[in-house]
Amino acid sequence: MSPRKTVLAILLSVYALMWVGGIGSHVWFESTPAETMWAAPAFLLLAGLIVIVTSRRSDLSPLLLASSLGFFAEVIGVRFGHLFGDYIYTATLRPQLFGVPLVMASAWMVLVAYVRQMLLRFNLPAWVGASIAASCMTAIDLVIDPLASGALGYWRWFGVGAYYGVPARNFLGWFTVSLLIFGIIGVSFGRGRAANSWVRYVGLSILLFFTLIALSHGLILAGVIGVALCLLHLMVAILPVTASALETNSR
């Protein structure tokens, strides 16, 4: 086994254990034990490492750019209350820089990589693809945010919104920032459109993770949206891959 495959096997094994443990703690105990608070940032970091290890070298720069743009947007949001609304990160996700957990860069990268992979099966004009991608990112946040700002305690809103306490401004901000990110990286990726099955699996696992936890906490609407996104993933997955999206993990 090559060193790269060995590293990937280790990352996947640990990620799978943490995935099961995270869901189990909320299904059976309805919370994350205080002594395992380190697991949340570690879980997100592992997801990001899997994306990096399985991506082509030519894709790494655009993905790192996407993570940087997402992190910068979070800094603006926390420091100035723009883009997403007034919120603050708790001490759950550490370490932090400018009030934003460093692992949020990994979270943005994973979601951007996942949505991009799902859209590879369609030959869409650049800005049409960016608009659809931004809509998908916003739909995913409809599942994640009620938990992250609620039961998981990753951040707290100063204002109260109609959707599980999340202000509508947040979702407008998610769409705008995501549209900007996909608009920029759409011209930054190389001409090769290599499909990456591992990125799709990690993305689906994150969707399932938050969907199951949402349902376990009685967040029915968020859970239903999560189930719909998972079904949409499966529908897209069975579509034939376009000729330009060749399955490869070459670096």
Rosetta blueprint (number, residue, H / E / L):
1 M L
2 S L
3 P H
4 R H
5 K H
6 T H
7 V H
8 L H
9 A H
10 I H
11 L H
12 L H
13 S H
14 V H
15 Y H
16 A H
17 L H
18 M H
19 W H
20 V H
21 G H
22 G H
23 I H
24 G H
25 S H
26 H H
27 V H
28 W H
29 F L
30 E L
31 S L
32 T L
33 P L
34 A H
35 E H
36 T H
37 M L
38 W L
39 A H
40 A H
41 P H
42 A H
43 F H
44 L H
45 L H
46 L H
47 A H
48 G H
49 L H
50 I H
51 V H
52 I H
53 V H
54 T H
55 S L
56 R L
57 R H
58 S H
59 D H
60 L H
61 S H
62 P H
63 L H
64 L H
65 L H
66 A H
67 S H
68 S H
69 L H
70 G H
71 F H
72 F H
73 A H
74 E H
75 V H
76 I H
77 G H
78 V H
79 R H
80 F H
81 G L
82 H L
83 L L
84 F L
85 G L
86 D L
87 Y E
88 I E
89 Y E
90 T L
91 A L
92 T L
93 L L
94 R L
95 P L
96 Q E
97 L E
98 F L
99 G L
100 V E
101 P E
102 L L
103 V H
104 M H
105 A H
106 S H
107 A H
108 W H
109 M H
110 V H
111 L H
112 V H
113 A H
114 Y H
115 V H
116 R H
117 Q H
118 M H
119 L H
120 L L
121 R L
122 F L
123 N L
124 L L
125 P L
126 A H
127 W H
128 V H
129 G H
130 A H
131 S H
132 I H
133 A H
134 A H
135 S H
136 C H
137 M H
138 T H
139 A H
140 I H
141 D H
142 L H
143 V H
144 I H
145 D H
146 P H
147 L H
148 A H
149 S L
150 G L
151 A L
152 L L
153 G L
154 Y L
155 W E
156 R E
157 W E
158 F L
159 G L
160 V L
161 G E
162 A L
163 Y E
164 Y L
165 G E
166 V E
167 P L
168 A H
169 R H
170 N H
171 F H
172 L H
173 G H
174 W H
175 F H
176 T H
177 V H
178 S H
179 L H
180 L H
181 I H
182 F H
183 G H
184 I H
185 I H
186 G L
187 V L
188 S L
189 F L
190 G L
191 R L
192 G L
193 R L
194 A L
195 A E
196 N L
197 S H
198 W H
199 V H
200 R H
201 Y H
202 V H
203 G H
204 L H
205 S H
206 I H
207 L H
208 L H
209 F H
210 F H
211 T H
212 L H
213 I H
214 A H
215 L H
216 S H
217 H L
218 G L
219 L L
220 I H
221 L H
222 A H
223 G H
224 V H
225 I H
226 G H
227 V H
228 A H
229 L H
230 C H
231 L H
232 L H
233 H H
234 L H
235 M H
236 V H
237 A H
238 I L
239 L L
240 P L
241 V L
242 T L
243 A L
244 S L
245 A L
246 L L
247 E E
248 T L
249 N L
250 S L
251 R L
